[in-house]
């Protein structure tokens, strides 16, 4: 009995293995066919998948760009202290805007005003009109020129005030503070840089008006010197007491 079993078992085992092999080869054949079918369709699938994922990428990029901009700006914009473009310029200011150009009027929006900056033209005896025309003439420089200068206002020897650049645009006068200040250039009769009484009175009046118009305290008045250390306006740099008096006069205007 045991012998018989021993003889028959391998037979049964062989048959079982044969069956298994047949099944497995059938399966692998089927799998091979499936694989081949998949590979056949694969070329089209890859293209389809590629354009699909490209589409997803574009949508994701657009989404994140939008969200990124929002994320970047979130909490940063505090709102303007004053709407600069809506401020009415008084009739004692002559508006003679210079031409838009990269050297003196780049037409870049001034987003906020934190200080008013006082300058002197450093060209004794020159008039407000001449200084305004100088700024305007910078537009005609060639590529190799490269002088950048301007100011929002120029006050002349007779106290006349010419506005060269709108107050909602930047002017090129105060180095890195061009982006949050309004600049006033003042003419002067001689090398001392001291202003005439008429120039001085117009400067006090214009400065006080500007502070009120853009909604900053009247103490927010600085010299070009306070920005970059440049001796400008010369007289107010060399005579600190005169500068302090000027600030008091603005406050009491
Ligand atoms: Zn200056």
Boltz pocket constraint, residues with backbone or C-beta under 6 A from the ligand:
constraints:
  - pocket:
      binder: B
      contacts: [[A, 118], [A, 119], [A, 120], [A, 173], [A, 224], [A, 230], [A, 232], [A, 233]]
      max_distance: 6.0
